[in-house]
Amino acid sequence: MNYLVQLKLANRPANPQEGVAFIEQFILPTLAQCKKLEAERKIVAGGPLSGAIALSLVLSAESVQELDSVISSLPVWPLMETTVTPLSTFDVRIQAVRARLQQLKAQGGAQ
């Protein structure tokens, strides 16, 4: 299953020294980890957001536990506000819409 994962930095570094440490300890290792996850096809789309300290990723995971493991493996994760949205597929949505269409027709909707 695919998930839209959005991570946004909760608090910016307060001074240049914190900024240097933040980049060295969190940003660069996170970007390296994302490249590895992309090569493994765990990240199937997305990337860093331009002009922001944020990531928007489509992650592929077989379970919620695997999803949690992948997200929490990112070095920057503890410092981020994270939102996860499960994604469906176009085929699943087509089936659901067709079923709803049949229900509406059965209730006397336009033919």
Secondary structure per residue as TSV (DSSP state, phi and psi in degrees):
chain	resnum	aa	ss	phi	psi
A	1	M	-	360.0	148.0
A	2	N	E	-102.6	147.8
A	3	Y	E	-133.6	137.2
A	4	L	E	-86.3	119.3
A	5	V	E	-116.6	121.5
A	6	Q	E	-117.7	125.6
A	7	L	E	-122.2	128.6
A	8	K	E	-131.4	134.7
A	9	L	E	-59.9	130.4
A	10	A	S	-74.4	-45.5
A	11	N	S	-140.4	130.3
A	12	R	-	-74.8	152.7
A	13	P	-	-57.9	144.3
A	14	A	S	-83.0	-25.6
A	15	N	S	-149.0	171.6
A	16	P	H	-59.0	-37.0
A	17	Q	H	-63.3	-44.0
A	18	E	H	-64.5	-35.9
A	19	G	H	-62.6	-43.9
A	20	V	H	-61.5	-48.5
A	21	A	H	-62.1	-40.9
A	22	F	H	-61.4	-45.9
A	23	I	I	-65.0	-46.6
A	24	E	I	-69.4	-40.5
A	25	Q	I	-89.0	-25.6
A	26	F	I	-122.6	-51.9
A	27	I	I	-67.5	-56.9
A	28	L	H	-61.7	-43.8
A	29	P	H	-63.6	-34.2
A	30	T	H	-67.1	-43.7
A	31	L	H	-62.7	-39.4
A	32	A	H	-64.2	-42.7
A	33	Q	H	-63.4	-39.3
A	34	C	H	-65.0	-39.8
A	35	K	H	-61.5	-40.1
A	36	K	H	-64.5	-44.7
A	37	L	H	-65.1	-33.9
A	38	E	H	-66.4	-42.7
A	39	A	H	-63.3	-33.1
A	40	E	T	-82.1	-1.5
A	41	R	T	65.4	23.8
A	42	K	S	-81.3	-37.9
A	43	I	E	-95.1	116.9
A	44	V	E	-104.4	-10.4
A	45	A	E	-167.7	167.7
A	46	G	E	97.1	-168.1
A	47	G	E	163.7	-166.1
A	48	P	E	-67.0	144.9
A	49	L	-	-85.0	133.0
A	50	S	T	-64.5	135.2
A	51	G	T	73.6	13.6
A	52	A	S	-144.8	158.2
A	53	I	S	-95.3	82.7
A	54	A	E	-159.2	156.2
A	55	L	E	-127.6	143.7
A	56	S	E	-129.7	113.1
A	57	L	E	-128.4	145.8
A	58	V	E	-104.3	112.9
A	59	L	E	-103.5	140.7
A	60	S	E	-103.4	125.0
A	61	A	-	-145.4	144.8
A	62	E	S	-80.4	-19.9
A	63	S	S	-152.5	165.1
A	64	V	H	-64.6	-34.7
A	65	Q	H	-63.0	-43.4
A	66	E	H	-64.4	-41.9
A	67	L	H	-58.1	-49.6
A	68	D	H	-58.2	-41.3
A	69	S	H	-63.5	-43.5
A	70	V	H	-64.9	-47.5
A	71	I	H	-62.7	-46.4
A	72	S	H	-72.8	-10.9
A	73	S	T	-77.4	-13.5
A	74	L	S	-74.4	124.2
A	75	P	T	-55.2	-32.5
A	76	V	T	-82.2	-11.9
A	77	W	G	-49.5	-44.3
A	78	P	G	-62.4	-18.1
A	79	L	G	-98.8	1.6
A	80	M	E	-109.1	150.7
A	81	E	E	-88.7	124.3
A	82	T	E	-117.7	134.5
A	83	T	E	-124.8	132.3
A	84	V	E	-121.5	129.4
A	85	T	E	-124.7	117.2
A	86	P	E	-65.8	140.0
A	87	L	E	-110.7	140.9
A	88	S	-	-91.5	-169.8
A	89	T	-	-118.1	163.6
A	90	F	H	-64.3	-38.2
A	91	D	H	-63.5	-43.5
A	92	V	H	-62.9	-41.6
A	93	R	H	-66.7	-39.7
A	94	I	H	-59.5	-44.3
A	95	Q	H	-61.3	-43.6
A	96	A	H	-65.4	-41.7
A	97	V	H	-67.4	-40.8
A	98	R	H	-63.5	-40.5
A	99	A	H	-63.1	-41.7
A	100	R	H	-65.6	-39.6
A	101	L	H	-59.5	-44.2
A	102	Q	H	-62.7	-39.8
A	103	Q	H	-61.9	-44.4
A	104	L	H	-64.1	-41.5
A	105	K	H	-63.8	-39.7
A	106	A	H	-66.2	-26.4
A	107	Q	T	-86.9	5.1
A	108	G	T	99.7	17.7
A	109	G	-	-70.1	171.2
A	110	A	-	-57.7	143.9
A	111	Q	-	-91.1	360.0
